[in-house]
Amino acid sequence: MLIASAALLTALVYYAALCALRPFAPCRKCAGLGTIERSGKPRMCPRCHNDKLRLRLGRRAFNAWLRTRQAGTRPTPKGL
């Protein structure tokens, strides 16, 4: 049980560091090419819109948490 918990914690720390250092990953639909083939013709990828990259799920969740936290936090007074 201890080994499994340590392995899970290590994987979470690794993914968090990956999301912080490299927030973008290659698009899964087009494999980072920006185009896919439909009916034998190359078309723009509908998922990444030819950007070739996508925001990682962990980074997207972190950004949403930051927006929620900033929206709910009172601004500090300027006189202090």
N, CA, C and O atoms as a MOPAC input file, in Angstrom:
PM7 MOZYME 1SCF
protein

 N      0.82100 1    -1.18400 1     0.00000 1
 C      0.00000 1     0.00000 1     0.00000 1
 C      0.87100 1     1.25500 1     0.00000 1
 O      0.55800 1     2.23200 1    -0.68100 1
 N      1.94800 1     1.22700 1     0.75400 1
 C      2.84200 1     2.38100 1     0.83400 1
 C      3.54600 1     2.62500 1    -0.50000 1
 O      3.73600 1     3.77100 1    -0.90800 1
 N      3.92400 1     1.55700 1    -1.16600 1
 C      4.60300 1     1.69800 1    -2.46100 1
 C      3.64800 1     2.27000 1    -3.50400 1
 O      4.04600 1     3.11600 1    -4.30400 1
 N      2.40400 1     1.82500 1    -3.50700 1
 C      1.41900 1     2.33800 1    -4.46100 1
 C      1.13500 1     3.81200 1    -4.20500 1
 O      1.00600 1     4.59500 1    -5.14700 1
 N      1.03700 1     4.18900 1    -2.94200 1
 C      0.79800 1     5.59100 1    -2.60300 1
 C      1.97800 1     6.46200 1    -3.02300 1
 O      1.79100 1     7.56200 1    -3.54300 1
 N      3.17800 1     5.97100 1    -2.79700 1
 C      4.37500 1     6.71700 1    -3.19600 1
 C      4.45500 1     6.84400 1    -4.71700 1
 O      4.83700 1     7.89400 1    -5.23300 1
 N      4.10100 1     5.79600 1    -5.42200 1
 C      4.12400 1     5.83500 1    -6.88300 1
 C      3.08300 1     6.82900 1    -7.41300 1
 O      3.36100 1     7.57300 1    -8.35400 1
 N      1.90800 1     6.84300 1    -6.82400 1
 C      0.86400 1     7.77900 1    -7.23700 1
 C      1.28000 1     9.22000 1    -6.95100 1
 O      1.07600 1    10.09900 1    -7.78800 1
 N      1.85100 1     9.46600 1    -5.79800 1
 C      2.31500 1    10.80200 1    -5.43600 1
 C      3.42500 1    11.26000 1    -6.38000 1
 O      3.45100 1    12.42000 1    -6.79100 1
 N      4.33400 1    10.36200 1    -6.72100 1
 C      5.41200 1    10.68100 1    -7.65200 1
 C      4.85300 1    11.03200 1    -9.03200 1
 O      5.31500 1    11.97800 1    -9.66900 1
 N      3.86700 1    10.27500 1    -9.48800 1
 C      3.25300 1    10.54600 1   -10.78900 1
 C      2.53800 1    11.89600 1   -10.78800 1
 O      2.60900 1    12.63000 1   -11.77300 1
 N      1.85800 1    12.22900 1    -9.70600 1
 C      1.16200 1    13.51400 1    -9.61800 1
 C      2.13900 1    14.68200 1    -9.59800 1
 O      1.90200 1    15.70100 1   -10.24600 1
 N      3.22300 1    14.54000 1    -8.86600 1
 C      4.23900 1    15.59600 1    -8.81700 1
 C      4.88300 1    15.76700 1   -10.19600 1
 O      5.12000 1    16.89300 1   -10.63300 1
 N      5.16500 1    14.66500 1   -10.87500 1
 C      5.74500 1    14.72300 1   -12.21600 1
 C      4.80100 1    15.43400 1   -13.18400 1
 O      5.24200 1    16.27700 1   -13.96500 1
 N      3.50100 1    15.10400 1   -13.14400 1
 C      2.53300 1    15.72000 1   -14.05800 1
 C      2.35900 1    17.19900 1   -13.73600 1
 O      2.22100 1    18.01100 1   -14.65100 1
 N      2.36400 1    17.56400 1   -12.46300 1
 C      2.25100 1    18.97200 1   -12.08100 1
 C      3.46100 1    19.76200 1   -12.58800 1
 O      3.31100 1    20.88100 1   -13.07800 1
 N      4.64900 1    19.18500 1   -12.47100 1
 C      5.84700 1    19.85200 1   -12.98100 1
 C      5.80000 1    19.95900 1   -14.50200 1
 O      6.20800 1    20.97400 1   -15.06500 1
 N      5.30900 1    18.92300 1   -15.16500 1
 C      5.18100 1    18.94800 1   -16.61700 1
 C      4.20300 1    20.02700 1   -17.05900 1
 O      4.46100 1    20.73500 1   -18.03200 1
 N      3.09400 1    20.15800 1   -16.35900 1
 C      2.10500 1    21.19400 1   -16.69600 1
 C      2.66000 1    22.58800 1   -16.44900 1
 O      2.30500 1    23.52500 1   -17.16300 1
 N      3.52200 1    22.74200 1   -15.45600 1
 C      4.10600 1    24.04700 1   -15.17000 1
 C      5.19100 1    24.40700 1   -16.18800 1
 O      5.27100 1    25.55400 1   -16.62700 1
 N      6.01700 1    23.44300 1   -16.56000 1
 C      7.13100 1    23.72700 1   -17.45200 1
 C      6.74200 1    23.71600 1   -18.93300 1
 O      7.22100 1    24.53900 1   -19.71200 1
 N      5.88100 1    22.78700 1   -19.31000 1
 C      5.44100 1    22.68000 1   -20.70500 1
 C      3.92900 1    22.57600 1   -20.73900 1
 O      3.39200 1    21.47300 1   -20.83000 1
 N      3.22100 1    23.71400 1   -20.66700 1
 C      1.76300 1    23.67400 1   -20.58900 1
 C      1.08300 1    23.19700 1   -21.86800 1
 O     -0.08200 1    22.79900 1   -21.82800 1
 N      1.77200 1    23.22800 1   -22.98500 1
 C      1.17800 1    22.80600 1   -24.24700 1
 C      1.76000 1    21.47200 1   -24.69200 1
 O      2.94500 1    21.19900 1   -24.50500 1
 N      0.89700 1    20.64200 1   -25.28800 1
 C      1.28600 1    19.34200 1   -25.80900 1
 C      0.81200 1    19.24600 1   -27.26000 1
 O     -0.08100 1    19.99400 1   -27.65700 1
 N      1.38500 1    18.34800 1   -28.05500 1
 C      0.90800 1    18.18700 1   -29.42700 1
 C     -0.56600 1    17.76100 1   -29.45600 1
 O     -1.02100 1    17.01500 1   -28.58900 1
 N     -1.29000 1    18.23300 1   -30.44100 1
 C     -2.70400 1    17.88100 1   -30.60600 1
 C     -2.82300 1    16.37000 1   -30.80800 1
 O     -2.04200 1    15.76900 1   -31.54600 1
 N     -3.80600 1    15.76600 1   -30.14500 1
 C     -3.97000 1    14.31500 1   -30.25600 1
 C     -4.65200 1    13.89500 1   -31.54400 1
 O     -4.43500 1    12.78700 1   -32.03400 1
 N     -5.47400 1    14.77500 1   -32.09200 1
 C     -6.20800 1    14.39600 1   -33.28800 1
 C     -5.31200 1    14.39300 1   -34.53300 1
 O     -5.39300 1    13.48300 1   -35.35800 1
 N     -4.46700 1    15.40300 1   -34.66100 1
 C     -3.61700 1    15.50100 1   -35.85600 1
 C     -2.17000 1    15.13400 1   -35.57300 1
 O     -1.33300 1    15.22400 1   -36.47100 1
 N     -1.85000 1    14.72400 1   -34.35300 1
 C     -0.49500 1    14.34600 1   -33.93200 1
 C      0.49700 1    15.49300 1   -34.09700 1
 O      1.67800 1    15.27200 1   -34.36400 1
 N      0.00300 1    16.72700 1   -33.93500 1
 C      0.88000 1    17.88700 1   -34.00800 1
 C      1.18900 1    18.35600 1   -35.41200 1
 O      2.09800 1    19.16700 1   -35.59100 1
 N      0.47100 1    17.87900 1   -36.41600 1
 C      0.71500 1    18.28000 1   -37.79700 1
 C     -0.13300 1    19.47300 1   -38.21700 1
 O      0.27300 1    20.23600 1   -39.09300 1
 N     -1.28800 1    19.64700 1   -37.61600 1
 C     -2.16700 1    20.75500 1   -37.95800 1
 C     -3.18400 1    20.43100 1   -39.04200 1
 O     -4.13900 1    21.18100 1   -39.24100 1
 N     -2.98800 1    19.32000 1   -39.74400 1
 C     -3.93000 1    18.92800 1   -40.79000 1
 C     -4.29100 1    17.45800 1   -40.62900 1
 O     -3.50600 1    16.66800 1   -40.10600 1
 N     -5.48400 1    17.10300 1   -41.08200 1
 C     -5.92100 1    15.71800 1   -41.13500 1
 C     -6.48500 1    15.46300 1   -42.52500 1
 O     -6.75900 1    16.40300 1   -43.27100 1
 N     -6.65500 1    14.21600 1   -42.86600 1
 C     -7.22000 1    13.88000 1   -44.17500 1
 C     -8.68100 1    13.50500 1   -44.01900 1
 O     -9.03000 1    12.63200 1   -43.22400 1
 N     -9.52300 1    14.16500 1   -44.77600 1
 C    -10.93900 1    13.82200 1   -44.86100 1
 C    -11.28700 1    13.67900 1   -46.33000 1
 O    -11.02700 1    14.57600 1   -47.13200 1
 N    -11.86100 1    12.57400 1   -46.66600 1
 C    -12.23300 1    12.26300 1   -48.05600 1
 C    -11.03100 1    12.36200 1   -48.98400 1
 O    -11.17900 1    12.75200 1   -50.14200 1
 N     -9.84100 1    12.01400 1   -48.49400 1
 C     -8.65100 1    12.01600 1   -49.32200 1
 C     -8.00200 1    13.37400 1   -49.48600 1
 O     -6.98900 1    13.48800 1   -50.17600 1
 N     -8.56600 1    14.42700 1   -48.86000 1
 C     -8.00400 1    15.77200 1   -48.98300 1
 C     -7.49800 1    16.24400 1   -47.62800 1
 O     -8.13100 1    15.99200 1   -46.60200 1
 N     -6.37300 1    16.91900 1   -47.62100 1
 C     -5.90500 1    17.46700 1   -46.34000 1
 C     -6.77400 1    18.64400 1   -45.91200 1
 O     -7.04400 1    19.54700 1   -46.70400 1
 N     -7.20800 1    18.62800 1   -44.65400 1
 C     -8.05900 1    19.68900 1   -44.09700 1
 C     -7.44200 1    20.18900 1   -42.79900 1
 O     -6.61900 1    19.51600 1   -42.17800 1
 N     -7.86000 1    21.38100 1   -42.41000 1
 C     -7.40100 1    21.92600 1   -41.14300 1
 C     -7.97200 1    21.10000 1   -39.99500 1
 O     -9.13400 1    20.69700 1   -40.03200 1
 N     -7.16000 1    20.85200 1   -38.98800 1
 C     -7.59000 1    20.05800 1   -37.84300 1
 C     -8.70100 1    20.79400 1   -37.09900 1
 O     -8.52700 1    21.96100 1   -36.74700 1
 N     -9.84100 1    20.13800 1   -36.85000 1
 C    -10.94000 1    20.81900 1   -36.16600 1
 C    -10.69600 1    21.02300 1   -34.67000 1
 O    -11.36400 1    21.84600 1   -34.04500 1
 N     -9.76300 1    20.29500 1   -34.09900 1
 C     -9.51900 1    20.41800 1   -32.66200 1
 C     -8.55200 1    21.55300 1   -32.34300 1
 O     -8.82300 1    22.35700 1   -31.45100 1
 N     -7.43900 1    21.63100 1   -33.04700 1
 C     -6.42700 1    22.64900 1   -32.72500 1
 C     -6.44700 1    23.83200 1   -33.69900 1
 O     -5.74000 1    24.81400 1   -33.47400 1
 N     -7.22700 1    23.76500 1   -34.75600 1
 C     -7.33600 1    24.83900 1   -35.74900 1
 C     -5.97400 1    25.25000 1   -36.29100 1
 O     -5.66200 1    26.43600 1   -36.39600 1
 N     -5.17500 1    24.25500 1   -36.63100 1
 C     -3.86600 1    24.42600 1   -37.24800 1
 C     -2.84000 1    25.06000 1   -36.30400 1
 O     -1.79900 1    25.52600 1   -36.76600 1
 N     -3.10900 1    25.08900 1   -34.98900 1
 C     -2.12100 1    25.57400 1   -34.02800 1
 C     -1.10800 1    24.49600 1   -33.67900 1
 O     -0.01300 1    24.80600 1   -33.20900 1
 N     -1.45400 1    23.24900 1   -33.89800 1
 C     -0.61200 1    22.07300 1   -33.68000 1
 C     -0.39500 1    21.74600 1   -32.21000 1
 O      0.23000 1    20.73500 1   -31.89400 1
 N     -0.89900 1    22.57900 1   -31.30800 1
 C     -0.72700 1    22.35000 1   -29.87900 1
 C     -2.06500 1    22.45000 1   -29.16100 1
 O     -3.00900 1    23.06100 1   -29.66100 1
 N     -2.13200 1    21.84200 1   -27.98400 1
 C     -3.32400 1    21.92400 1   -27.14100 1
 C     -2.85900 1    22.16800 1   -25.71400 1
 O     -1.74300 1    21.80400 1   -25.34400 1
 N     -3.71400 1    22.78100 1   -24.92400 1
 C     -3.39900 1    23.02100 1   -23.52200 1
 C     -3.65400 1    21.73300 1   -22.74700 1
 O     -4.69400 1    21.09700 1   -22.91600 1
 N     -2.70900 1    21.35400 1   -21.90500 1
 C     -2.85000 1    20.12400 1   -21.13100 1
 C     -4.02800 1    20.22800 1   -20.16700 1
 O     -4.38000 1    21.32200 1   -19.72500 1
 N     -4.62700 1    19.10300 1   -19.84700 1
 C     -5.78100 1    19.06400 1   -18.96600 1
 C     -5.44900 1    19.62400 1   -17.58600 1
 O     -6.24300 1    20.38000 1   -17.02400 1
 N     -4.30300 1    19.27100 1   -17.03600 1
 C     -3.90800 1    19.76200 1   -15.72200 1
 C     -3.70400 1    21.27000 1   -15.71800 1
 O     -4.06000 1    21.94100 1   -14.74900 1
 N     -3.13900 1    21.80600 1   -16.78400 1
 C     -2.93900 1    23.25500 1   -16.87300 1
 C     -4.27100 1    23.97100 1   -17.03500 1
 O     -4.46900 1    25.05100 1   -16.48000 1
 N     -5.19000 1    23.37100 1   -17.79600 1
 C     -6.52000 1    23.96100 1   -17.95500 1
 C     -7.24500 1    24.02200 1   -16.61900 1
 O     -7.89800 1    25.02000 1   -16.31400 1
 N     -7.13800 1    22.96800 1   -15.82200 1
 C     -7.76500 1    22.94900 1   -14.50000 1
 C     -7.11000 1    23.97100 1   -13.57300 1
 O     -7.80300 1    24.64200 1   -12.80800 1
 N     -5.78600 1    24.09500 1   -13.63200 1
 C     -5.07800 1    25.07000 1   -12.80700 1
 C     -5.47600 1    26.49900 1   -13.17900 1
 O     -5.67900 1    27.33300 1   -12.29700 1
 N     -5.58800 1    26.78900 1   -14.48400 1
 C     -6.01500 1    28.11700 1   -14.92500 1
 C     -7.43000 1    28.43200 1   -14.45400 1
 O     -7.71000 1    29.56100 1   -14.05000 1
 N     -8.32300 1    27.44900 1   -14.50200 1
 C     -9.69800 1    27.65700 1   -14.02700 1
 C     -9.70500 1    27.92300 1   -12.52300 1
 O    -10.45800 1    28.77400 1   -12.04800 1
 N     -8.87800 1    27.20700 1   -11.77500 1
 C     -8.77900 1    27.42700 1   -10.33400 1
 C     -8.24700 1    28.83200 1   -10.04600 1
 O     -8.74300 1    29.50300 1    -9.14200 1
 N     -7.24700 1    29.28100 1   -10.80000 1
 C     -6.71400 1    30.62900 1   -10.60900 1
 C     -7.76000 1    31.69500 1   -10.88700 1
 O     -7.87600 1    32.65900 1   -10.13000 1
 N     -8.53000 1    31.53600 1   -11.97400 1
 C     -9.57700 1    32.51700 1   -12.29100 1
 C    -10.62700 1    32.56400 1   -11.19700 1
 O    -11.08000 1    33.64300 1   -10.81600 1
 N    -11.02000 1    31.40000 1   -10.68500 1
 C    -12.01400 1    31.35200 1    -9.61900 1
 C    -11.47600 1    31.99900 1    -8.34800 1
 O    -12.19700 1    32.73400 1    -7.67200 1
 N    -10.23700 1    31.73600 1    -8.02600 1
 C     -9.62900 1    32.30500 1    -6.82000 1
 C     -9.50000 1    33.81900 1    -6.94000 1
 O     -9.77700 1    34.53700 1    -5.97900 1
 N     -9.08300 1    34.31500 1    -8.10500 1
 C     -8.93700 1    35.75300 1    -8.28600 1
 C    -10.27800 1    36.46400 1    -8.28100 1
 O    -10.37200 1    37.60700 1    -7.83300 1
 N    -11.31300 1    35.80200 1    -8.77200 1
 C    -12.63900 1    36.41300 1    -8.78700 1
 C    -13.22600 1    36.48500 1    -7.38100 1
 O    -14.03900 1    37.36600 1    -7.09900 1
 N    -12.83100 1    35.57900 1    -6.49800 1
 C    -13.40600 1    35.54800 1    -5.17500 1
 C    -12.55700 1    36.19600 1    -4.09400 1
 O    -12.95300 1    36.22100 1    -2.92900 1
 N    -11.39000 1    36.72200 1    -4.46500 1
 C    -10.49100 1    37.35100 1    -3.50300 1
 C    -10.66400 1    38.86100 1    -3.53900 1
 O    -10.70200 1    39.46600 1    -4.61100 1
 N    -10.76800 1    39.46100 1    -2.36500 1
 C    -10.89000 1    40.91700 1    -2.29800 1
 C     -9.54800 1    41.56700 1    -2.64400 1
 O     -8.49100 1    41.05400 1    -2.27800 1
 N     -9.59800 1    42.67900 1    -3.34000 1
 C     -8.34300 1    43.39100 1    -3.61400 1
 C     -7.79300 1    43.99600 1    -2.33100 1
 O     -8.55700 1    44.35000 1    -1.43300 1
 N     -6.48200 1    44.11600 1    -2.24000 1
 C     -5.86800 1    44.69700 1    -1.04300 1
 C     -5.95600 1    46.21000 1    -1.13000 1
 O     -5.83000 1    46.77500 1    -2.21700 1
 N     -6.17000 1    46.87400 1    -0.00100 1
 C     -6.21200 1    48.34200 1    -0.02400 1
 C     -4.84500 1    48.93600 1    -0.37600 1
 O     -3.81100 1    48.38300 1     0.00000 1
 N     -4.84200 1    50.05500 1    -1.09200 1
 C     -3.58800 1    50.64000 1    -1.55600 1
 C     -2.85000 1    51.37300 1    -0.45200 1
 O     -1.64200 1    51.58000 1    -0.56600 1
 N     -3.52800 1    51.77100 1     0.60700 1
 C     -2.89700 1    52.53100 1     1.67200 1
 C     -2.02600 1    51.69400 1     2.58900 1
 O     -1.26500 1    52.25600 1     3.37600 1
 N     -2.10600 1    50.35600 1     2.51800 1
 C     -1.33900 1    49.52600 1     3.44100 1
 C     -0.01600 1    49.16100 1     2.89500 1
 O      0.75200 1    48.46100 1     3.55500 1

